[in-house]
Amino acid sequence: MKSFRFIFIGFGLVSWLFLAACSGKSNKGDLGTYETLTDANVTELLTKFGQENPETKVTISTSLGVIKVRLYKDTPLHRANFVRLAKMGFYDNTIFYRVLRDFMIQGGDTRERKIKTDKYGVPSEVKPQYFHKRGALAMARYDDEFNPKRLSSSHNFYLIQGVVHNQESLDDIAQSKKITFSPEQVKTYTTIGGVPSLDTKYTVFGEVTEGLDVIDKIAKVPVDPNDVPVQDVFMTVEVEE
């Protein structure tokens, strides 16, 4: 299985022009209203923020098109965390910095950031009903040896492209990863597709409702030997409702 690693890179003038063009609509808040998150208070503060900010619909506008996402209410910490970052404007002027065709696109970072992330991890909210089907939204994390509690990254997320699997492929993955796939997972992975090898390891907290074709476009961009797009694919994120 390909592990997630965090790569921090900047991007050029074209992204600033794109974001300026998208700046007509904004629900970004005053940064002074956001309390600092730590591993000690993350559950308490994200729970409080989630109660005060119940939105579940998010739009990710990229240089290759628009992706609309629905966040799951029953992964409350991850939902609240994503909404909080979006409302802070944290994801604006960021890029998809790791792209693996037929696997996933990962984003949420850049060297040229004006808003700094707090140092915290989001407690795992892995749920069997939410798995890595095509269009799944999930949070990256460091590997188990560095992160035994499997805390999610504070800000690095990924969207699944994946491929369609046959039953033999699923059986092999189930055996090697010690995963039991439900009938729903089997049906989904053999018809819609996804990345079943990631199940039970990373928190899936939403899914794409529009813009799967945009994921495919981003997944096709040329990349360097480190899977970094040769030309930046940048984004701005808005909470809708």
C-alpha positions, 0 to 999 in steps of 0.5 A: 500500500502507498503510504501518505507523506506530507509534502510542502511546496509553493506555487506561482502567480497564476494561483493568486489570480485565480483566487482573486477572481473567486474572492467575490464570495466569502464567509471567512471569519476573523482569525482572532475568533478561533481558539488555538487547538492542541492535542489536549483540547482538540475534542472539546473545542471541535465539539463546541465548534461543530455544535455552533457550525452545523454545515455539511456542504462544501465547495472546493473550487480548483483550477480544473473545475469545481468539486462539491462535497457533503460532510458526514454528521456522524464523524463530528470532529473531522466535519467540524475541523474541515469546516473550521479550516475552510471558514478560516480561509486556511485552504485558500491559496493551497494546492493538490501537492500529491497526485497518484493516478487511479489512487487519490489526489491529496491537498491542503498545504503550501509553503507560502501560507499566511495562516499557520496551522495549530499543532494537533491531531484529530482523533480517529473516527473510522466507521465501517459504513464509510469506506474508500469508494470513488469520491470519498473524502478522508484525512491523511495521517502519519504511519502507525510507527510515528502515530500509534493513536492514528490521529488524523492530520490537522489539515492534509486531506485526500479525495479518492479516484481509485479503480474498479476491482474484481472479487479476486482482487478484493479477496487478496486485499482482505487477506493481506490487510486483514479486512472483512468487506461488507456486501455493500463494500463489495458491490461498490468496489466492483461497480463504482470502484475505489481504494479498498486497501485504505479501509479501517486505517484512515477516517473517511468523513465525506463524499463528493456529490458533484465533480468526480470528473474534476478528480479525474482531470487532476489525477491525469496531470503530469507529475514529477518523480515525487508525485508532485504536479509539474504545474500547480493545481490550486484551490479555494474552499467555501462552506455552503450550508 
